[in-house]
Amino acid sequence: MVWDLTNLTKKSRKRIFTHYPQAIFNAVVFDFKGNENLLLERNQQRFKHHGKFVDEKVIKAMFLQYEQVNKAEGFTELAHKSINIELTS
């Protein structure tokens, strides 16, 4: 099963473990630190090309809330993925 939510904090991730106490948990962690401005630009491009937009204030608040994921939370495995951002004009 895939739990596809933005779980920015340890507290929010803990809820997953509570719902499924017998499950094995692997996390995919998107390493965005240092690419915040590129993600904001990608958000603008996404609106231009697909009509989907998230307010910048919301995204910036999410950057501030984020707590790094670690195995000690209960994850069996962590897969770190780089943010690949290709911007088109």
Secondary structure, DSSP 8 states (H G I E B T S, - for coil): ----S---SHHHHHHHHHH-TT---EEEEEE-TT-HHHHHHHHHHHHHHHS----HHHHHHHHHH-----GGGS-SEEEEEE-------
